[in-house]
Amino acid sequence: MRPGFLPYRPVRVAPADVVASLRDQAEVAQQRRTVRQFSRDDVPIEAIEYAIEIAGTAPSGAHRQPWYFVAIRDAEMKHRVREAAETEEQDFYENRAPAEWLEALAPFGTDFVKEHLTDAPWLIVAFRRDSEPGPDGTRLKNYYMTESVGIAVGFLIQALHRAGLASLTHTPAPMTFLRELCGRPATEKPFLILAVGYPAEDCEVPDLGRKPLGEIAEFR
């Protein structure tokens, strides 16, 4: 065995069981919807801890794991996040957003008012780490940071969905205010805000379809 390596011998699953498992998982995944109306019912911190732990199992460039998550339940801090985000979003919607983007958003009825940032019991802010401290105090460059953090957030969203929780990704532009609010260093860049909780009792989502398999993949 090579130094620094471990044996990997997971239980081999029969092909028919692989297909059955993935079919069931596909049915669950199809039920996931982004929601903008959250219940204020609490979600235990242990649930968020496990979800972030799952996110941390994502693959990453050179295994640098270039992500950091700040989970926020404090009402005052969520209010500060919302206030800063709405300031940026209002300027974006009114002055900076391209007409094509506003047209694409029109069916969803979104605007710069972001109630979900204070209604949802949790906000998870994901940061992208561009470098890591080395053992000798120097900075070690990370690789494929954006791709790696994006995969980790995907793991996080699916984990939350499978546990019965809803989420909403939010990327106010610019997001630099999040670094200051969360007390993170300049070597980290805000990636997104994920609102997490139960859907509100009167929650509604757009009647949208997903592209069928034939439109998103081919097999050769």
Phi, psi and omega per residue, in radians:
M1 nan 2.397 -3.122
R2 -1.239 2.508 3.090
P3 -1.011 2.395 3.132
G4 1.474 0.057 3.135
F5 -2.021 2.714 3.096
L6 -2.191 2.669 3.051
P7 -1.188 2.510 3.102
Y8 -2.196 1.861 -3.066
R9 -2.335 1.165 3.104
P10 -1.160 2.764 3.092
V11 -1.098 2.202 -3.125
R12 -1.321 2.183 -3.125
V13 -1.674 2.344 -3.132
A14 -1.078 2.529 -3.104
P15 -0.914 -0.723 -3.130
A16 -1.117 -0.640 3.123
D17 -1.266 -0.571 3.053
V18 -1.057 -0.831 -3.137
V19 -1.085 -0.781 -3.120
A20 -1.102 -0.742 -3.137
S21 -1.109 -0.802 -3.115
L22 -1.222 -0.530 3.045
R23 -1.114 -0.784 3.102
D24 -1.111 -0.731 3.126
Q25 -1.127 -0.623 3.119
A26 -1.128 -0.666 3.120
E27 -1.133 -0.716 3.099
V28 -1.147 -0.768 -3.110
A29 -1.095 -0.612 -3.139
Q30 -1.141 -0.355 3.138
Q31 -1.432 -0.181 -3.110
R32 -1.236 2.310 3.069
R33 -2.373 2.522 2.993
T34 -1.343 2.281 -3.120
V35 -2.069 2.657 3.090
R36 -2.054 -0.028 3.125
Q37 -2.068 1.927 -3.052
F38 -1.909 2.508 2.923
S39 -1.263 2.629 3.072
R40 -1.574 0.103 3.081
D41 -1.038 2.438 -3.062
D42 -1.253 2.689 3.005
V43 -2.116 2.241 -3.083
P44 -1.031 2.502 3.120
I45 -1.051 -0.525 3.133
E46 -1.071 -0.599 3.114
A47 -1.123 -0.748 3.138
I48 -1.186 -0.664 3.111
E49 -1.057 -0.820 -3.136
Y50 -1.134 -0.700 -3.136
A51 -1.081 -0.749 3.124
I52 -1.205 -0.608 3.075
E53 -1.061 -0.705 3.088
I54 -1.120 -0.751 3.097
A55 -0.990 -0.646 -3.117
G56 -1.235 -0.090 3.072
T57 -1.555 0.002 -3.106
A58 -1.143 2.629 3.047
P59 -1.213 2.702 -3.137
S60 -2.630 2.739 -3.140
G61 -1.041 2.142 -3.129
A62 0.975 0.377 -3.130
H63 0.939 0.620 3.123
R64 -1.417 -0.247 3.111
Q65 0.864 1.088 -2.953
P66 -1.441 0.867 -3.114
W67 -2.275 2.705 3.023
Y68 -2.587 2.370 -3.084
F69 -2.070 2.311 3.034
V70 -1.985 1.967 -3.124
A71 -1.688 2.199 -2.997
I72 -2.078 2.102 3.010
R73 -1.983 -0.376 -3.104
D74 -1.027 2.169 -3.042
A75 -1.095 -0.713 -3.124
E76 -1.149 -0.697 3.130
M77 -1.195 -0.680 3.076
K78 -1.091 -0.670 3.104
H79 -1.083 -0.726 3.130
R80 -1.145 -0.687 3.082
V81 -1.086 -0.797 -3.132
R82 -1.101 -0.780 -3.104
E83 -1.047 -0.804 -3.138
A84 -1.198 -0.705 -3.136
A85 -1.130 -0.735 -3.130
E86 -1.170 -0.567 3.077
T87 -1.082 -0.818 3.129
E88 -1.177 -0.716 -3.092
E89 -1.173 -0.670 3.127
Q90 -1.096 -0.762 3.113
D91 -1.113 -0.676 3.132
F92 -1.130 -0.875 -3.103
Y93 -1.106 -0.674 -3.021
E94 -1.558 -0.407 -3.013
N95 -2.255 -0.502 -2.954
R96 -2.014 -0.318 -3.046
A97 -1.257 2.285 3.061
P98 -1.104 2.606 -3.125
A99 -1.020 -0.642 -3.117
E100 -1.133 -0.635 3.140
W101 -1.202 -0.752 3.103
L102 -1.099 -0.648 3.113
E103 -1.154 -0.685 3.130
A104 -1.166 -0.559 -3.126
L105 -1.428 -0.325 -3.015
A106 -0.909 -0.736 -3.118
P107 -1.096 -0.335 -3.089
F108 -1.629 -0.206 3.099
G109 1.155 0.494 -3.130
T110 -1.479 2.684 3.052
D111 -2.590 -2.852 -3.060
F112 -1.416 -0.115 3.110
V113 -1.414 2.138 -3.006
K114 -2.152 1.249 -3.120
E115 -1.022 -0.516 -3.062
H116 -1.064 -0.421 -3.104
L117 -1.230 -0.350 3.067
T118 -1.977 -0.391 3.124
D119 -1.317 -0.761 -3.100
A120 -1.105 2.418 -3.112
P121 -1.155 -0.421 -3.118
W122 -2.347 2.460 2.871
L123 -2.035 2.290 3.047
I124 -1.989 2.018 3.116
V125 -1.694 2.120 3.116
A126 -1.698 2.313 3.104
F127 -2.002 2.583 3.053
R128 -1.777 2.125 3.141
R129 -1.601 2.060 -3.129
D130 -1.437 -0.351 3.111
S131 -2.676 2.875 3.134
E132 -2.223 2.603 3.051
P133 -1.236 2.275 3.102
G134 -1.473 2.934 -3.110
P135 -1.091 -0.422 -3.134
D136 -1.738 0.195 3.112
G137 1.604 -0.161 3.086
T138 -1.366 2.926 3.135
R139 -1.672 2.305 3.092
L140 -1.765 2.147 -3.127
K141 -1.191 2.399 3.023
N142 -1.617 2.854 -3.047
Y143 -2.256 2.537 3.121
Y144 0.865 0.817 -3.044
M145 -1.124 -0.850 -3.084
T146 -1.078 -0.798 3.137
E147 -1.089 -0.754 -3.092
S148 -1.129 -0.786 -3.141
V149 -1.166 -0.649 3.100
G150 -1.062 -0.724 3.103
I151 -1.138 -0.745 -3.141
A152 -1.074 -0.710 3.115
V153 -1.153 -0.630 3.059
G154 -1.067 -0.770 3.060
F155 -1.003 -0.767 -3.090
L156 -1.098 -0.811 -3.108
I157 -1.093 -0.773 -3.133
Q158 -1.191 -0.646 3.116
A159 -1.091 -0.775 3.124
L160 -1.102 -0.749 3.137
H161 -1.074 -0.800 -3.097
R162 -1.171 -0.356 3.088
A163 -1.529 -0.041 3.112
G164 1.691 0.212 3.140
L165 -1.865 2.739 3.112
A166 -1.863 2.821 3.126
S167 -2.601 2.853 3.102
L168 -2.523 2.105 3.063
T169 -1.393 2.443 -3.119
H170 -2.454 2.240 -3.107
T171 -2.297 1.338 3.069
P172 -1.069 2.565 -3.100
A173 -2.137 2.177 -0.128
P174 -1.361 2.930 -3.094
M175 -1.938 0.182 -3.053
T176 -1.041 -0.436 3.133
F177 -1.051 -0.446 -3.112
L178 -1.182 -0.561 3.128
R179 -1.115 -0.742 3.134
E180 -1.214 -0.795 -3.113
L181 -1.074 -0.629 -3.087
C182 -1.639 -0.028 3.091
G183 1.158 0.681 -3.119
R184 -1.742 2.696 -3.068
P185 -1.321 2.928 -3.105
A186 -1.165 -0.300 3.124
T187 -1.371 -0.032 3.111
E188 -2.011 2.421 3.135
K189 -2.043 2.302 3.092
P190 -1.032 2.339 -3.116
F191 -1.794 -0.829 3.057
L192 -2.978 2.919 2.969
I193 -1.902 2.321 3.076
L194 -2.039 1.950 3.025
A195 -1.379 2.371 -3.025
V196 -2.362 2.370 3.062
G197 2.974 -2.918 3.044
Y198 -1.508 2.555 3.031
P199 -1.117 2.577 3.068
A200 -1.136 2.730 -3.136
E201 -1.017 -0.604 -3.115
D202 -1.753 0.394 -3.090
C203 -1.112 2.387 3.037
E204 -2.238 2.583 3.090
V205 -2.239 2.667 3.119
P206 -1.034 2.544 3.117
D207 -1.436 1.470 -3.056
L208 -2.054 2.629 3.031
G209 -1.856 2.908 3.060
R210 -1.912 2.612 3.115
K211 -1.054 2.379 3.111
P212 -1.232 2.884 -3.080
L213 -0.941 -0.687 -3.101
G214 -1.111 -0.333 -3.139
E215 -1.679 -0.153 -3.110
I216 -2.095 -0.038 -3.094
A217 -2.711 2.727 2.950
E218 -2.414 2.715 -3.040
F219 -2.225 2.145 -3.049
R220 -2.032 nan nan
